[in-house]
Amino acid sequence: MRNPKRLAEIRKLPCVRCGNPKSQAAHSNSAKHGKGRGIKASDAFVIPLCAICHAAFDRFELGSREQSEVMFEQWLVRVERMLVMEDREVF
């Protein structure tokens, strides 16, 4: 699934790991989210990470593949809450 609107909303959020306000849309590295050779995971599985955290995450410098999947799932829950809060602030 590709969703440019969701990616734009993710990029507005601070890095979920360090809080840097300049973030990128970081896709999951897990096959269970649609990741494959040369194929990005679904845009439903994207979190905001700054360039430094994004690179470290993609190189598995933050933990093993299994640890990275657990971290990603936790961050994804936090990001979904952040997006809901952003929606509430509009009103």
C-alpha positions as a printed NumPy array, in Angstrom:
array([[ 0.   ,  0.   ,  0.   ],
       [ 1.307,  3.418, -0.935],
       [-0.102,  6.474,  0.826],
       [ 1.659,  9.805,  0.136],
       [-0.614, 11.613,  2.611],
       [ 0.408,  9.281,  5.447],
       [ 4.091,  9.668,  4.574],
       [ 3.736, 13.465,  4.679],
       [ 2.044, 13.259,  8.096],
       [ 4.799, 10.972,  9.417],
       [ 7.506, 13.399,  8.239],
       [ 5.884, 16.2  , 10.288],
       [ 6.465, 14.243, 13.519],
       [ 9.742, 14.289, 15.471],
       [12.044, 11.273, 15.44 ],
       [10.366,  8.61 , 17.553],
       [13.751,  7.494, 18.91 ],
       [15.655, 10.708, 19.747],
       [13.13 , 13.529, 19.309],
       [14.96 , 15.33 , 16.484],
       [12.321, 17.516, 14.766],
       [13.757, 16.763, 11.306],
       [12.536, 13.27 , 10.531],
       [12.177, 10.938,  7.585],
       [ 9.547,  8.303,  6.883],
       [11.243,  5.028,  7.842],
       [ 9.593,  1.854,  6.567],
       [ 9.603, -1.431,  8.443],
       [12.378, -3.881,  7.567],
       [10.131, -6.873,  8.29 ],
       [ 8.822, -9.291,  5.684],
       [ 5.591, -9.54 ,  7.684],
       [ 4.934, -5.906,  6.697],
       [ 5.559, -6.543,  3.   ],
       [ 9.302, -5.88 ,  2.876],
       [11.127, -7.902,  0.236],
       [14.144, -7.667, -2.011],
       [13.907, -4.213, -3.51 ],
       [10.364, -3.76 , -2.176],
       [ 9.539, -1.374,  0.641],
       [ 7.059, -2.403,  3.305],
       [ 3.558, -0.988,  3.143],
       [ 3.21 ,  2.708,  4.008],
       [ 0.967,  1.575,  6.867],
       [ 4.194,  0.483,  8.591],
       [ 6.194,  3.709,  8.669],
       [ 7.635,  5.656, 11.601],
       [ 9.447,  9.004, 11.837],
       [13.199,  8.667, 12.339],
       [15.892, 11.325, 11.879],
       [18.586, 10.562,  9.3  ],
       [21.023,  9.217, 11.917],
       [18.497,  6.945, 13.654],
       [17.069,  5.842, 10.287],
       [20.505,  4.754,  9.034],
       [21.287,  2.953, 12.305],
       [17.897,  1.208, 12.219],
       [18.324,  0.07 ,  8.608],
       [21.831, -1.299,  9.338],
       [20.556, -3.161, 12.445],
       [22.954, -1.187, 14.644],
       [20.208, -0.747, 17.27 ],
       [19.848, -4.489, 17.804],
       [19.396, -7.776, 16.026],
       [16.68 , -8.242, 13.408],
       [14.388, -9.663, 16.09 ],
       [15.122, -6.804, 18.498],
       [14.579, -4.289, 15.689],
       [11.171, -5.798, 14.921],
       [10.137, -5.488, 18.578],
       [11.387, -1.873, 18.712],
       [ 9.585, -1.044, 15.48 ],
       [ 6.285, -2.457, 16.775],
       [ 6.596, -0.378, 19.959],
       [ 7.479,  2.751, 18.008],
       [ 4.596,  2.163, 15.602],
       [ 2.116,  2.122, 18.512],
       [ 3.596,  5.398, 19.795],
       [ 3.437,  6.971, 16.326],
       [-0.215,  6.015, 15.897],
       [-0.956,  7.789, 19.202],
       [ 1.018, 10.843, 18.034],
       [-0.98 , 10.969, 14.802],
       [-4.261, 10.823, 16.73 ],
       [-3.068, 13.687, 18.94 ],
       [-2.123, 15.702, 15.839],
       [-5.631, 15.157, 14.437],
       [-7.207, 16.387, 17.689],
       [-5.092, 19.558, 17.672],
       [-6.553, 20.563, 14.308],
       [-9.959, 21.165, 15.871]])
